[in-house]
Amino acid sequence: MKKRYILFITSILLLSGCVTPDTKYYPPKGEVKNVAIMIFGGSEGGIPAYYPIRSLTAKGYPCFIVGYFKTKNTPDYLEMIPLEYFEDAIKTFRSKPEVGDKKIVVWGTSKGGELALLLASRYKEINGVISSSPLTVVFQSIGPNITSSWSYKGKPLPFVPYVYTDAENGYELALKQTEAVEKAAIKVENINGPILLLTGEEDPLCPASQMCKMIVQRLDKKGFPHWYRHFAYEDAGHTLTEKHIVGGTKAGNKKARIDSRQRVIDFLNRLSGE
């Protein structure tokens, strides 16, 4: 009961603007590009340390990491996180002198990839998305309560409940809940810019490649006007890196890391007009 009360109070504070978003800003070095990158971690929470920030800022891209749970001023659980929180984060990012009215790209991994797609589908001031190993519908929260991961104006967004099993991947089974999937599908066709999707074919945590194929099919059907591509890597897992292997082989993940990082740079250069 006490935990629920704390989460409720935290949500109210976030909505009222009384809590300062936990963020970390990295200014660009050298010539500043016309694109700025807002970054989200996944279900581990906190401020992620696995993005190639040094490489990105060296190329002139301002970077802004946003922690949305398991940080000093945010909830302990990924549960009913207010989208208004990220509205404030965007304003803070734009207030930086190196950012201003530049194009904003959101980049997220896993649950952060879900978040990146969700935010871009709702906020026109976001001009592009990089989504790595994402969940492409809104899934159940990660916490003590069965509710949505995200909220807006205090109400939970429609979500797909988990299916708990030891026999099969719970996410794959969850996607068979067709009515819930339809209601919780992220309206990616509303995104105001290009989309880059990166997945490993041997991801044991979630069927990210399958879900990204669903996104591509949806974009094809809706006649999405912007550039979009899905790169699925053989023998690669959830992290797309050989340093922290979750599925796939070391060689496969190394190849995925090298190629996907170049895909990201190509994507950013294309968006910045180079």
Backbone bond lengths (Angstrom), bond angles and torsions (degrees), N, CA, C in turn:
res aa  C-N    CA-C-N  psi(-1)  N-CA   C-N-CA  omega(-1)  CA-C   N-CA-C  phi
1 M - - - 1.465 - - 1.528 110.86 -
2 K 1.342 114.77 -41.52 1.454 120.09 -179.43 1.519 111.04 -62.96
3 K 1.374 117.23 -41.83 1.464 121.32 179.88 1.526 110.36 -62.62
4 R 1.339 117.03 -42.66 1.461 120.89 179.57 1.526 110.50 -62.37
5 Y 1.339 116.13 -39.50 1.464 119.96 179.97 1.529 110.46 -64.66
6 I 1.325 116.07 -43.12 1.473 120.69 179.73 1.520 110.43 -62.26
7 L 1.352 116.72 -44.59 1.460 120.45 178.88 1.514 111.36 -62.32
8 F 1.341 116.28 -39.58 1.467 120.47 179.87 1.531 110.22 -63.62
9 I 1.308 116.24 -47.07 1.474 120.55 -179.54 1.524 110.35 -63.41
10 T 1.333 117.24 -41.15 1.466 120.42 178.90 1.514 111.10 -61.12
11 S 1.334 117.12 -42.02 1.465 121.08 178.96 1.519 111.28 -62.79
12 I 1.320 116.75 -41.15 1.473 120.74 178.91 1.522 109.87 -63.25
13 L 1.330 117.09 -42.91 1.460 120.83 179.42 1.517 111.46 -63.53
14 L 1.339 116.82 -40.89 1.461 120.44 178.23 1.513 110.71 -62.26
15 L 1.326 116.48 -43.74 1.461 120.89 -178.89 1.517 111.58 -65.93
16 S 1.327 116.90 -35.10 1.463 120.47 -176.85 1.515 112.37 -82.77
17 G 1.345 116.96 -6.93 1.461 120.19 179.06 1.514 113.49 83.50
18 C 1.351 117.41 10.76 1.456 121.13 -178.20 1.520 112.81 -81.22
19 V 1.313 117.10 -11.24 1.457 121.51 178.59 1.524 109.10 -108.47
20 T 1.326 116.16 128.95 1.454 120.42 178.36 1.518 109.94 -81.30
21 P 1.331 119.30 126.01 1.470 120.53 178.23 1.523 111.36 -55.44
22 D 1.322 116.14 138.66 1.462 121.07 178.07 1.525 108.51 -85.36
23 T 1.311 115.64 109.89 1.459 121.02 -174.18 1.526 110.65 -136.02
24 K 1.316 114.58 164.44 1.464 120.04 175.44 1.521 107.41 -139.90
25 Y 1.318 116.02 122.28 1.461 121.54 -176.32 1.516 110.94 -104.07
26 Y 1.337 114.56 136.03 1.463 121.74 177.68 1.528 108.15 -122.65
27 P 1.316 118.72 106.05 1.464 120.54 -179.32 1.521 111.29 -69.45
28 P 1.317 117.44 153.59 1.464 121.01 179.75 1.515 111.67 -75.67
29 K 1.309 115.29 160.73 1.460 120.84 177.21 1.524 108.09 -115.78
30 G 1.304 116.12 142.91 1.460 119.79 179.81 1.523 111.25 73.92
31 E 1.318 115.23 -146.63 1.464 121.07 -177.56 1.524 110.49 -69.59
32 V 1.338 116.16 124.85 1.462 121.13 -176.29 1.520 110.12 -82.30
33 K 1.341 115.92 130.29 1.458 121.07 179.16 1.526 110.52 -80.08
34 N 1.318 115.46 169.81 1.460 121.82 -178.97 1.529 112.49 -87.23
35 V 1.322 116.97 15.81 1.460 122.62 -179.04 1.527 109.05 -131.60
36 A 1.324 116.39 137.34 1.459 122.35 175.69 1.526 108.28 -122.35
37 I 1.344 116.54 145.75 1.468 121.00 -170.15 1.522 111.02 -116.49
38 M 1.344 115.69 123.51 1.462 122.50 173.79 1.525 107.92 -102.34
39 I 1.334 117.23 129.28 1.457 122.82 -167.68 1.527 111.56 -121.35
40 F 1.364 115.46 139.92 1.461 122.01 179.08 1.527 110.35 -128.12
41 G 1.333 116.12 139.70 1.446 120.97 172.56 1.515 111.09 -83.56
42 G 1.331 115.93 -174.48 1.453 120.99 -177.00 1.509 113.03 -107.75
43 S 1.330 116.22 -145.16 1.459 121.57 -172.06 1.529 113.17 -71.02
44 E 1.340 117.55 -6.14 1.462 119.76 176.05 1.518 112.55 -74.01
45 G 1.337 116.58 -21.58 1.458 120.94 179.99 1.520 113.06 74.79
46 G 1.336 115.28 -177.29 1.455 120.73 179.09 1.520 112.94 74.00
47 I 1.327 115.25 -159.59 1.461 122.61 178.21 1.526 107.93 -102.55
48 P 1.333 118.99 110.95 1.467 120.65 -174.85 1.521 112.76 -66.19
49 A 1.337 114.83 147.73 1.467 120.15 -179.06 1.523 111.79 -118.48
50 Y 1.337 117.97 12.15 1.470 120.01 -173.38 1.521 113.85 -103.55
51 Y 1.303 118.89 6.47 1.464 120.55 176.88 1.525 110.27 -88.13
52 P 1.339 118.35 151.01 1.473 121.27 -177.36 1.534 111.81 -81.47
53 I 1.326 115.60 61.91 1.465 121.35 -173.85 1.529 111.64 -60.38
54 R 1.317 116.76 -46.26 1.473 120.33 -176.37 1.527 110.80 -59.42
55 S 1.326 115.92 -42.16 1.464 120.64 179.67 1.534 110.92 -65.66
56 L 1.323 116.53 -40.92 1.464 120.82 -177.76 1.529 111.72 -68.50
57 T 1.323 117.09 -45.51 1.470 119.78 -179.52 1.527 110.64 -67.87
58 A 1.340 117.12 -32.76 1.464 120.47 177.82 1.520 111.25 -64.49
59 K 1.325 115.92 -26.37 1.467 120.54 178.77 1.531 112.05 -89.60
60 G 1.342 117.43 1.77 1.466 120.82 174.83 1.512 115.78 99.18
61 Y 1.341 117.25 13.21 1.465 120.42 -178.32 1.532 111.03 -101.02
62 P 1.336 118.80 115.52 1.458 120.00 172.97 1.530 109.44 -63.29
63 C 1.338 117.27 138.21 1.463 121.77 -179.17 1.525 110.46 -124.99
64 F 1.329 115.64 142.62 1.455 122.01 -175.03 1.524 108.02 -139.92
65 I 1.334 117.09 108.26 1.460 121.06 179.35 1.523 109.43 -90.84
66 V 1.324 115.85 131.36 1.467 121.41 -178.34 1.527 109.08 -115.56
67 G 1.329 116.26 116.90 1.457 121.38 173.99 1.519 109.55 -89.99
68 Y 1.319 117.08 129.92 1.465 118.92 -174.18 1.524 113.98 -119.27
69 F 1.332 117.54 -7.23 1.459 120.87 167.76 1.521 108.86 -159.30
70 K 1.319 115.83 161.01 1.469 123.46 -175.34 1.526 111.98 60.13
71 T 1.332 116.63 38.22 1.460 121.76 171.06 1.525 107.54 -125.80
72 K 1.312 116.79 177.96 1.464 121.16 -173.34 1.527 112.71 -56.73
73 N 1.318 117.19 -43.38 1.460 120.68 -172.91 1.529 114.37 -107.42
74 T 1.325 117.33 12.12 1.461 120.09 -176.74 1.527 110.44 -122.80
75 P 1.334 117.69 166.47 1.471 120.40 -177.87 1.525 113.18 -60.73
76 D 1.327 115.42 160.36 1.459 121.39 177.41 1.521 112.23 -76.59
77 Y 1.341 115.91 -21.69 1.459 120.06 -175.32 1.527 110.88 -122.17
78 L 1.345 114.18 153.54 1.458 120.05 175.26 1.534 106.60 -83.74
79 E 1.308 113.71 81.68 1.459 120.70 -171.45 1.524 109.68 -148.00
80 M 1.337 116.27 119.76 1.466 121.35 177.34 1.537 111.83 53.21
81 I 1.327 117.15 43.68 1.463 120.38 178.29 1.532 108.13 -72.77
82 P 1.330 118.19 122.79 1.471 120.73 -176.17 1.533 112.27 -69.15
83 L 1.321 116.60 132.75 1.463 119.67 175.79 1.529 110.43 -65.73
84 E 1.330 117.12 -25.15 1.472 120.67 177.39 1.525 111.47 -58.45
85 Y 1.323 116.52 -28.25 1.461 121.84 176.63 1.525 110.61 -55.03
86 F 1.329 115.66 -41.32 1.461 120.81 -176.33 1.521 112.04 -80.05
87 E 1.324 116.99 -24.42 1.465 119.96 171.94 1.523 108.85 -60.26
88 D 1.340 116.39 -44.80 1.466 120.86 177.64 1.522 111.04 -64.03
89 A 1.344 116.48 -38.71 1.464 120.20 -179.40 1.528 110.88 -64.54
90 I 1.325 117.35 -39.98 1.468 121.15 178.58 1.526 109.98 -62.43
91 K 1.335 116.65 -43.51 1.473 120.76 178.24 1.522 111.08 -61.30
92 T 1.326 116.01 -42.72 1.465 120.14 179.03 1.524 110.59 -63.04
93 F 1.331 116.36 -43.30 1.462 121.44 179.60 1.529 110.46 -61.46
94 R 1.322 116.55 -45.59 1.466 120.32 -179.12 1.524 112.48 -66.71
95 S 1.319 116.90 -21.68 1.470 119.52 179.85 1.524 112.58 -74.01
96 K 1.330 117.85 -14.18 1.462 120.62 179.05 1.535 109.44 -69.84
97 P 1.314 117.68 136.33 1.467 120.20 -175.41 1.525 114.04 -60.57
98 E 1.330 117.46 -27.75 1.467 120.26 -179.83 1.531 112.38 -82.83
99 V 1.333 117.25 -5.48 1.467 120.79 -175.88 1.517 111.26 -107.22
100 G 1.339 117.95 -66.19 1.461 121.05 177.79 1.521 112.39 54.73
101 D 1.333 116.28 -122.41 1.464 120.83 -176.50 1.531 112.69 -99.41
102 K 1.336 116.95 21.98 1.463 119.67 178.02 1.530 111.40 -65.41
103 K 1.324 116.41 162.23 1.464 121.19 176.26 1.525 109.27 -67.43
104 I 1.317 116.33 136.14 1.458 120.90 178.36 1.524 110.28 -106.27
105 V 1.330 115.09 126.71 1.467 122.74 173.73 1.521 107.43 -109.33
106 V 1.335 116.85 135.80 1.460 120.64 173.80 1.522 108.47 -103.64
107 W 1.334 116.00 137.21 1.460 122.36 -178.80 1.519 107.95 -131.08
108 G 1.330 116.03 120.09 1.455 120.75 179.42 1.513 111.75 -135.32
109 T 1.332 115.34 157.25 1.461 122.39 179.42 1.523 109.91 -123.12
110 S 1.330 116.93 135.12 1.458 123.39 177.91 1.539 109.94 60.29
111 K 1.336 119.13 -119.33 1.468 119.44 176.37 1.524 110.45 -62.50
112 G 1.331 117.02 -29.99 1.463 120.51 174.56 1.515 111.96 -67.38
113 G 1.354 116.46 -29.73 1.458 120.56 174.72 1.518 111.15 -69.08
114 E 1.326 116.22 -39.83 1.469 121.22 172.94 1.526 109.86 -58.46
115 L 1.333 115.83 -46.52 1.464 121.13 -179.71 1.523 111.58 -61.64
116 A 1.334 117.15 -44.34 1.467 120.78 -178.90 1.524 111.08 -59.40
117 L 1.328 116.64 -46.02 1.470 120.40 178.46 1.521 111.11 -64.27
118 L 1.318 116.26 -41.19 1.464 120.79 -178.93 1.525 111.68 -63.65
119 L 1.327 116.59 -48.75 1.469 120.06 -179.35 1.523 111.31 -62.61
120 A 1.330 116.65 -44.46 1.467 119.92 -178.58 1.520 111.82 -64.65
121 S 1.335 116.52 -29.07 1.468 119.76 179.28 1.520 112.49 -74.78
122 R 1.335 116.50 -14.04 1.471 120.71 -174.89 1.534 113.67 -114.03
123 Y 1.332 117.21 -21.40 1.467 120.56 -174.67 1.527 110.15 -122.19
124 K 1.322 115.88 113.76 1.462 122.08 -176.28 1.524 112.85 -67.94
125 E 1.342 117.82 -18.69 1.464 119.78 179.91 1.527 112.33 -73.78
126 I 1.334 116.65 -5.83 1.458 121.47 172.89 1.528 108.17 -92.05
127 N 1.326 116.52 127.87 1.472 121.47 -169.63 1.517 115.44 -108.98
128 G 1.315 117.75 5.11 1.448 120.18 178.40 1.515 110.91 178.33
129 V 1.352 116.11 159.44 1.466 121.63 -176.01 1.525 111.02 -135.47
130 I 1.333 115.32 134.28 1.458 122.37 166.05 1.525 105.99 -116.35
131 S 1.325 117.11 121.20 1.461 120.41 -175.30 1.524 109.39 -128.52
132 S 1.331 115.86 115.27 1.464 121.84 -176.75 1.530 110.56 -104.80
133 S 1.325 117.03 128.46 1.472 122.96 178.71 1.519 112.09 45.75
134 P 1.341 117.46 49.46 1.461 118.96 -170.56 1.525 114.12 -86.66
135 L 1.319 113.78 161.54 1.456 122.70 161.57 1.524 104.60 -92.60
136 T 1.302 117.31 131.09 1.467 119.14 -169.74 1.520 113.67 -108.43
137 V 1.331 115.74 8.04 1.461 121.68 166.45 1.524 105.63 -128.20
138 V 1.309 117.88 162.51 1.459 120.59 177.19 1.522 108.28 -74.97
139 F 1.334 115.44 120.04 1.460 120.03 179.53 1.529 111.29 -102.13
140 Q 1.309 113.69 168.91 1.460 121.94 177.74 1.524 111.13 -55.51
141 S 1.307 115.39 153.15 1.456 121.92 179.15 1.521 111.88 -63.99
142 I 1.318 115.33 163.24 1.463 121.84 173.34 1.519 106.62 -110.63
143 G 1.316 115.58 93.94 1.453 121.18 -174.42 1.514 110.69 178.62
144 P 1.329 117.75 -170.35 1.467 121.31 -174.44 1.522 114.57 -75.66
145 N 1.332 117.73 -14.99 1.459 120.65 -175.56 1.527 111.53 -111.17
146 I 1.307 116.84 148.09 1.468 121.62 175.46 1.514 107.76 -88.65
147 T 1.322 115.13 98.16 1.456 121.49 -178.19 1.525 108.03 -155.82
148 S 1.313 117.04 -170.66 1.458 121.23 -179.31 1.529 111.17 -81.23
149 S 1.315 115.02 154.57 1.467 119.38 173.21 1.521 111.27 -68.83
150 W 1.354 116.54 -29.30 1.458 121.35 -170.95 1.531 110.96 -128.28
151 S 1.319 115.42 154.08 1.461 120.63 176.99 1.524 109.99 -135.33
152 Y 1.324 115.44 161.64 1.460 121.04 174.07 1.523 107.95 -144.25
153 K 1.333 115.18 125.87 1.461 121.84 -175.67 1.530 111.15 54.84
154 G 1.316 115.26 37.84 1.456 121.52 175.43 1.515 115.22 81.54
155 K 1.328 117.83 -1.18 1.463 120.70 -177.99 1.535 110.34 -109.85
156 P 1.334 117.40 141.30 1.471 119.95 -179.80 1.516 111.72 -69.22
157 L 1.324 117.18 140.71 1.459 121.32 171.80 1.529 108.49 -73.97
158 P 1.335 118.54 146.32 1.469 120.20 175.93 1.524 110.06 -53.14
159 F 1.342 115.98 140.05 1.462 119.61 -175.44 1.523 111.11 -141.47
160 V 1.327 114.48 160.65 1.457 122.43 175.36 1.529 108.40 -97.37
161 P 1.325 118.87 121.75 1.475 120.75 178.29 1.522 111.42 -69.18
162 Y 1.331 115.73 149.79 1.451 120.49 174.23 1.528 110.18 -69.58
163 V 1.316 115.44 155.48 1.456 121.86 170.01 1.527 106.25 -116.71
164 Y 1.318 117.15 115.53 1.459 120.98 -175.45 1.528 110.22 -90.52
165 T 1.332 116.22 123.90 1.453 121.60 -178.84 1.515 110.00 -159.21
166 D 1.319 116.21 150.48 1.467 121.24 175.18 1.523 111.47 -96.73
167 A 1.327 115.37 -12.40 1.457 119.92 -173.58 1.519 113.06 -86.60
168 E 1.329 117.88 -36.47 1.456 122.16 -176.09 1.524 109.96 -135.36
169 N 1.328 115.40 168.72 1.459 119.89 175.87 1.527 109.46 -66.75
170 G 1.327 116.57 121.65 1.460 121.06 -176.27 1.514 113.56 -62.08
171 Y 1.335 116.87 -32.33 1.464 120.07 178.52 1.528 111.07 -67.69
172 E 1.335 116.34 -40.19 1.462 119.45 179.03 1.523 110.64 -62.43
173 L 1.321 116.55 -41.86 1.463 120.47 177.08 1.524 110.79 -66.80
174 A 1.324 116.67 -38.24 1.462 120.32 -179.67 1.526 111.33 -61.94
175 L 1.326 116.29 -35.68 1.465 120.18 -178.86 1.531 112.61 -68.08
176 K 1.323 117.25 -12.67 1.463 120.71 176.46 1.528 112.17 -79.44
177 Q 1.331 117.34 -7.26 1.467 122.00 175.44 1.536 107.65 -81.11
178 T 1.307 115.56 76.88 1.467 121.51 -167.01 1.521 113.82 -58.24
179 E 1.315 117.73 -39.55 1.470 119.85 -179.05 1.516 111.04 -65.76
180 A 1.338 116.65 -44.59 1.463 120.77 178.66 1.522 111.09 -65.43
181 V 1.336 117.10 -39.79 1.464 121.34 179.47 1.520 110.40 -62.97
182 E 1.311 116.99 -42.28 1.458 120.39 -179.87 1.528 111.36 -62.79
183 K 1.336 116.75 -41.75 1.471 120.73 -179.17 1.525 111.66 -70.93
184 A 1.333 116.93 -32.24 1.470 120.98 -174.71 1.517 112.99 -95.91
185 A 1.328 117.66 -0.93 1.466 120.30 -178.53 1.524 111.11 -60.46
186 I 1.314 116.07 135.61 1.465 120.78 177.72 1.523 108.43 -78.20
187 K 1.309 116.74 130.30 1.471 122.07 -176.78 1.533 109.36 -80.07
188 V 1.330 114.70 72.60 1.460 120.84 -175.50 1.524 112.43 -63.77
189 E 1.331 117.21 -21.28 1.464 120.46 178.80 1.527 112.57 -66.08
190 N 1.342 117.30 -14.10 1.464 121.51 178.67 1.526 112.99 -89.10
191 I 1.322 117.37 -2.70 1.467 120.30 -177.77 1.527 110.48 -67.21
192 N 1.322 114.79 135.73 1.463 122.10 -173.34 1.531 112.11 -94.52
193 G 1.336 116.12 54.28 1.454 119.03 -179.90 1.511 111.15 161.00
194 P 1.330 117.21 -177.69 1.466 122.31 -175.91 1.527 112.79 -70.80
195 I 1.336 115.28 160.43 1.465 121.99 -176.76 1.529 109.35 -132.88
196 L 1.332 116.39 128.38 1.455 122.62 175.07 1.524 108.55 -116.28
197 L 1.337 116.77 122.49 1.461 122.94 -178.65 1.531 109.02 -114.59
198 L 1.341 117.01 131.09 1.457 122.42 -176.52 1.527 109.35 -129.83
199 T 1.333 117.68 123.62 1.459 120.61 -178.94 1.519 111.48 -142.71
200 G 1.340 115.05 160.81 1.456 122.23 172.22 1.516 109.76 -105.46
201 E 1.319 116.91 137.48 1.466 121.09 -177.95 1.528 112.70 -72.77
202 E 1.347 117.09 -17.28 1.462 120.68 -178.62 1.532 110.36 -112.04
203 D 1.308 116.71 43.73 1.464 122.98 -179.39 1.531 109.02 -81.43
204 P 1.343 118.73 112.98 1.460 120.15 -178.13 1.534 113.52 -84.16
205 L 1.328 117.00 -12.33 1.463 120.03 -176.86 1.517 113.11 -84.04
206 C 1.317 116.05 -43.16 1.463 118.93 -179.70 1.530 109.55 -153.63
207 P 1.321 117.28 153.38 1.473 120.51 -179.82 1.525 111.33 -80.37
208 A 1.341 115.66 63.31 1.462 120.66 -174.93 1.526 111.98 -61.45
209 S 1.336 116.58 -40.51 1.470 119.14 179.70 1.524 110.73 -62.25
210 Q 1.325 116.78 -42.62 1.460 121.06 177.84 1.525 110.76 -60.57
211 M 1.320 115.68 -44.48 1.468 119.38 -177.48 1.525 111.76 -68.92
212 C 1.340 116.52 -34.49 1.467 118.63 178.12 1.529 111.32 -70.78
213 K 1.329 116.37 -31.77 1.465 119.33 173.28 1.525 110.37 -63.60
214 M 1.339 116.18 -35.74 1.465 120.92 176.00 1.535 110.45 -63.52
215 I 1.323 115.98 -38.92 1.469 120.39 178.15 1.522 110.36 -63.72
216 V 1.337 116.34 -47.65 1.466 120.17 -179.26 1.530 110.36 -59.61
217 Q 1.315 116.86 -42.28 1.469 120.74 177.65 1.523 110.87 -61.23
218 R 1.311 116.08 -40.96 1.465 120.18 179.42 1.527 111.00 -65.75
219 L 1.333 116.52 -43.26 1.467 120.50 179.25 1.523 111.25 -65.05
220 D 1.345 116.22 -40.15 1.467 120.23 176.56 1.530 110.33 -59.84
221 K 1.320 115.49 -46.92 1.460 121.29 -176.48 1.529 111.65 -64.72
222 K 1.336 115.79 -37.10 1.465 120.50 -176.40 1.529 112.48 -85.01
223 G 1.321 117.86 -5.07 1.458 120.04 -178.85 1.515 112.75 67.16
224 F 1.319 116.84 43.61 1.468 122.20 -177.67 1.531 110.05 -55.53
225 P 1.339 118.23 128.14 1.473 120.20 -171.52 1.527 115.29 -82.76
226 H 1.330 117.77 -12.91 1.466 120.57 -175.75 1.529 111.30 -99.45
227 W 1.320 115.24 167.76 1.470 122.01 176.98 1.525 110.02 -65.83
228 Y 1.345 117.64 140.27 1.458 121.04 173.85 1.527 109.66 -154.71
229 R 1.340 114.58 140.50 1.467 120.54 -179.82 1.524 109.90 -146.36
230 H 1.310 115.09 147.91 1.466 122.17 174.77 1.522 108.01 -120.35
231 F 1.334 116.81 121.56 1.455 122.31 176.26 1.529 108.26 -109.61
232 A 1.338 116.54 113.76 1.459 122.79 179.58 1.528 108.80 -109.66
233 Y 1.323 116.85 123.86 1.462 121.74 -171.63 1.530 111.80 -101.38
234 E 1.334 115.66 126.21 1.456 121.35 175.31 1.527 110.27 -67.14
235 D 1.314 115.91 145.12 1.477 122.58 176.58 1.523 112.81 61.75
236 A 1.336 117.55 21.20 1.464 121.69 177.08 1.522 109.35 -117.58
237 G 1.322 116.40 150.30 1.452 121.60 -176.96 1.509 113.72 -107.44
238 H 1.312 115.90 -145.79 1.459 121.83 -171.42 1.524 113.09 -74.26
239 T 1.332 116.95 -35.88 1.467 119.80 -172.58 1.528 113.98 -89.23
240 L 1.333 117.35 -16.50 1.465 121.96 -177.86 1.526 111.79 55.87
241 T 1.315 116.30 36.42 1.461 121.22 176.36 1.521 109.35 -152.63
242 E 1.321 116.35 147.43 1.456 121.31 179.88 1.515 113.38 -82.54
243 K 1.334 117.84 -6.84 1.470 120.81 -179.19 1.522 111.57 -77.25
244 H 1.306 117.18 -37.10 1.464 121.83 179.14 1.523 107.13 -131.94
245 I 1.316 116.03 84.16 1.457 120.87 -172.72 1.523 110.98 -79.30
246 V 1.324 115.78 124.48 1.465 122.90 172.35 1.522 105.97 -129.02
247 G 1.337 115.87 84.25 1.456 121.52 -176.31 1.519 111.77 93.87
248 G 1.329 115.61 154.29 1.457 120.59 -179.67 1.515 112.45 78.09
249 T 1.310 116.39 -170.52 1.459 122.45 -179.75 1.526 110.04 -110.45
250 K 1.324 116.19 164.94 1.466 120.15 178.57 1.521 110.34 -62.13
251 A 1.333 116.14 -44.43 1.466 119.92 179.98 1.520 111.28 -65.08
252 G 1.335 116.42 -41.80 1.462 120.38 179.93 1.513 112.43 -64.95
253 N 1.330 117.05 -40.57 1.465 120.94 179.09 1.524 111.76 -70.80
254 K 1.325 116.68 -35.93 1.468 119.46 176.79 1.527 110.27 -63.48
255 K 1.320 115.94 -45.41 1.467 120.19 178.46 1.520 110.78 -61.03
256 A 1.342 116.52 -40.55 1.464 121.27 179.04 1.525 111.26 -64.95
257 R 1.335 116.34 -41.50 1.467 119.97 179.31 1.523 110.99 -61.42
258 I 1.312 116.74 -48.86 1.465 120.69 -177.03 1.527 110.78 -62.89
259 D 1.335 116.21 -47.55 1.467 119.37 -177.13 1.527 111.34 -70.11
260 S 1.328 117.45 -42.46 1.467 119.42 -176.90 1.526 111.73 -66.75
261 R 1.322 117.55 -35.95 1.473 119.81 177.56 1.530 110.27 -63.85
262 Q 1.334 116.24 -38.15 1.466 118.77 177.24 1.517 110.87 -68.80
263 R 1.331 117.37 -37.10 1.468 121.02 176.61 1.521 110.51 -60.76
264 V 1.327 116.38 -39.02 1.467 121.00 178.67 1.523 110.40 -63.60
265 I 1.327 117.36 -46.84 1.463 121.29 179.68 1.528 110.61 -62.43
266 D 1.327 116.73 -43.74 1.471 119.98 177.80 1.524 111.06 -60.37
267 F 1.328 115.94 -41.00 1.464 122.06 179.29 1.533 110.44 -62.53
268 L 1.319 116.91 -46.77 1.460 121.48 -179.02 1.520 111.24 -66.48
269 N 1.328 116.58 -41.39 1.469 120.16 178.47 1.517 110.89 -63.69
270 R 1.331 116.81 -39.94 1.460 120.57 178.64 1.527 110.11 -62.64
271 L 1.310 116.46 -42.98 1.462 120.88 -178.59 1.523 112.27 -68.81
272 S 1.345 115.69 -32.19 1.461 119.09 -179.74 1.519 112.35 -84.28
273 G 1.337 116.05 -0.50 1.466 120.09 173.60 1.498 114.39 89.80
274 E 1.328 118.25 18.02 1.466 120.97 -179.58 1.533 111.32 -93.64
